[in-house]
Amino acid sequence: MKLSKVSQKLKVTLLIWFFASVTAVGYAQEPLITDIQVRNTVSLDGKWAYIIDPYETGFYDYRYKELAPDNSAAYWNSDQPQSKYDRKEFGYDTTRYSLRVPGDWNSQDPKFLYYEGSVWYKKTFDYSKDNSSNRIFLYFGAVNYRADVYLNGRKLGMHKGGFTPFNFEVPDSLLKVEGNSLVVHVNNDRSADEVPTVNYDWWNFGGITRSVKLVEVPQTFIRDFFIHLKKPAPGQSPDPENAEVTGWIKLDEASQGAVTVEIPELGVKKVVQANGRSQVPVSLSMQDVQFWSPENPKRYKVVVTAGEDRVVDKIGFRTIEAHGEQVLLNGEPLFMRGISIHEEIPQEGRRAYSKEDALHLLGWAKELNVNMVRLAHYPHNENMVRAADSLGILVWSEIPVYWTIDFENKAVYANAKQQLTEMVTRDRNRASVIIWSVGNETPVSPTRTNFMCNLITEARELDSTRMISAALEVNYNSGKSLNLVDDPLGQYVDLVAFNEYLGWYGGTPDEISDTKWDTPYDKPLFVSETGAGAKGGFHSEDRAMWSEEYQEWYYKEQLEMLKRMPPKFSGMSPWILADFHSPKRNNPVYQEGWNRKGLISSEGKKKKAFFILKAFYKQIEANNGAFDH
Ligand code: GCB
């Protein structure tokens, strides 16, 4: 082939790749503005009117062709009849049909319990800027799964991915002082080429599940920054008398000027010149620093100023690394006493979203004597990580690359990468987060490993200060006493984590009494899941399946087995803190649509196994956090 033909072919391939990526992820979406919780914002939470639209009538005409932007039948346009002779076949009426935002729709009205499809949300609001030259962004904490956003009839953009934030700039010409109409077309259909895909073990809670805000910033504003404690040489502890905080600042695209970073309590301040095109490095030397840890979750006020923009956040300083076969927190060996958590308040059968919810879930976790939580299987709301920061709870945070997604599809990869970027961008200033997980139980194949490796590389580029992991699946080596965690992905992660259910999926707990685990990788080893189902309040002296006694027995045997773990065993996060909804769980007596592996029941009551794990963790804590092998 001639060179020109080769390059022609390359161009076409690149174009196809480009369009595949763009259509997968969305368009017109601005890069994130971070630290929303500490910015000048106006909340649009509360009652929103809605229309359920399973046939997409608000989007397509009767030939199923997309409605033109100004078509008066489109649900993003005015629903007010022009006169009494005007036929309007849709309308928003808050007094008859309203949903609470933030919140999933499933738990708000019985007709939504299993609903998957489209719902149109509408909110009317007035808005006067603090300063006429300021810029306004519309920010969504999360919408599951796809959101098409329209303001006063004009489309601002689209976003896919149910658990991460996004924002759009609101053009000046569009925002009115009175009577703005914000319409969001939300769709939570599951689909084979999305992330997650059609098949997963949790409820597909739909809706505007997290807060919506208007963010007002000056013309020149701080878009993002990353401030963290610089790691000393591998394996070394940071020195509180000679510590360095390092990172970068990013202004908005068109902005430039001086940026000041200040940590008043430590008496340090630095000024750097920034321009919006790049991340500008910054570093500050400090003395007498208290490092953040579960025992002392000390956070310092960090003030970043650029022109009229000022962001004040509380940030903890600590280092984390996988060194040899150990995990080191601030240079000291760490054993993670964890528990996995879904973003759900079981006794109310709904998604968790608020600060109170976060304190409630993490409060239960604290009662278990944990120092760590695995937030499964998607990024939880920002309140969770901020609460973990203040309570001193370490966090594993994950994207929903779960089970068998379409690993061959480039658009799926672009989508996963986008969700990873949004997760890291939102939370990289949180000291509590020590692990970014790129997925859960993905099936071994070269294509899968390639996909996951690319995500790992991406995660390291976004943030080189944390450990990267993924929960691996294992094969039970039945009949033999040694099980090896040898998924090839183990080569690429910092922490080799695996899910195992010996004694539940196959066999009974007493059959694991001589089982041992190991991995060929010289890395720390972590049990990211283990558990058994029990219906709260169901008791059986001979440990019948689904009884609290069976689950209690399972935990006792599992904990004995874990004592035979090799020295590289660095922690665990059993499955799971509380029962959670799953349409895959259809035992009519014991499950009724709930995954019952919770240590706390769907009524919010502690099961017997809760106290077994609690006592086990207490012992480790009393042993200065060290695990006795
Ligand atoms: C797993 C999955 C988790 C399930 C759990 C179970 O391995 O990672 O999402 O909910 O098992 O209960 O089977």
Residues whose N, C-alpha, C, O or C-beta is under 5 A from the ligand:
A	BS01	GCB	D201 N499 K597
